[in-house]
Each structure stands twice: as structure tokens, then as C-alpha cells.
Amino acid sequence: MREARRGLAETLSHIDSLLGDGRSREDVLDVGRLSLDSGVPREVVEALLEGGEPPAEDITDRIVRRFGHLRETRLRPDGSRHSYEEIAAAFGASRASLSNLLNSRRRTAGRGAEQRPGRSGGPLASTQAGIETFYFGQPNGWLSAEPETALDDALQPVLRGLEEQAADPMARLRHAHGLRRLAARAPQLAEEEIQLVTDWIDTILERRRAQDARGAQGAQGAEGAQGAQGQGVRRPGGPRAQDQGAPTPGADAPPRDVR
């Protein structure tokens, strides 16, 4: 569990480091899509992205729930769900094997307590693998993976896309700077020319940000100076009045005729 949390945290940290240019996670992460791909409920995805923990869940409940998620979201071309017979036949099993999975809370003889099979061993493991393979090659262990691991796996395409954008100057023009029209004409340019244009835009934007920061600091300094100056003003005639530009007594009087 700890390794799964650490892996997810590292992936999110890597994504954050590649955003830049004022973008946030909300600009690149689609919670609905992540839930669809991972089989993790939307509210749990949101909690994990914020550093929270998923609610406790029995592993068999998780397997059954994700199997139902696959049937509801990976449909036939006509929009209908795949039947249990169709799924089971694809990996040489019977419909009964799927029924056993879906109704896997079996009563232990003589106790009346529920017995829930583990994530591996016996027919259940092969049934899981068959279901995962049937549904467009879901990775082995997808049905039973911890929520952190499942979400981490779903984030990998996003991470790869950001890495490709960071390495591709045309992608930086299109995504980071939003210059889609210029990027559309970029095939007429050599790769080093595209890189030159992108670096030039980066330099201009960085210079503008620095100017804005200096302007904001200057405005704050001016406000502070005015406040300090306002605190030092006294009534006319006091020693501060002369500092504020008040005329010296007699300075505006006409000169006397001195003989």
C-alpha cells in the first residue's frame, strides 16, 4: 500500500513539474476519463489527486465492482453489453465461472461466516485474467489493483503526453503558448528553426513576467513611500511644512528698495 501511494505521489509530482506556463492539473487531468480508465470511482479519484486516501474496500467487492464497470463502459459496437456467455467463451471458461465470481461470498460450512477468495489462486485468478484480456487487453491485475496503483496506471498516458510536449518545440507552440495557427505552418520550418521561434517566445514571455513583477514591486514601494510621507506631514508652520515644499516666510514678498 505504501509503495502504491509513493508511486502515485511521484507521478503527480512529475506531472506538476511539466506543467509550467501558468497551467494547473485541472488543465490536463480529466477526472471522468481517469475514473473510466482506472475503474476507480470519480469521488475516489478526486480524493487521491488531493492527497487523500481511498475508503476501505474488500478485494472481492472491488473485483466484482470493476467487472461491472467494464460491462457498463466497454460496450459492443451496437451499444449493448457483452453477455456473460460471450465473455466466458473468449477464454475457454463457462458462464458458471463468472457466476461464481459475481457471487463469490460463499458461506463456510458449519460457521455461517462469509468466505471471500483472495486475489490469486485457483479458478478465480484465471477468471480475472480472462476478463481482463477480453476487455481490450486490460493489464494483468487491473480488476484487483489498489486504487492508487490503478490511478497511477491511468495517469501514465497523460505523463507521456506532457513529456512529449516538453521535448517537442512544435507541441510547446501549440499547447504551452496556444499559437495553433503558427504551429500549423511550422512544417514549413526546419526543426532548429521551430526551436528558435519557441525559445524566442519563451524569452519574450519571461521578460514580460519580469517587467510585470518589477512594476508590481515599484507600485508597492511607491504606496509605502506615500504612506510614510503622509505620516510625517504636520500642520502648516511646523518643521515638516518646509520639507513638503511650503514657501519660506518672505520668499514671495517683493524686494525692498534698499538704498
Beta strands, then each sheet from edge to edge (+ up, - down):
strand 1: 106-107
strand 2: 114-115
sheet 1: 1+ 2-
end
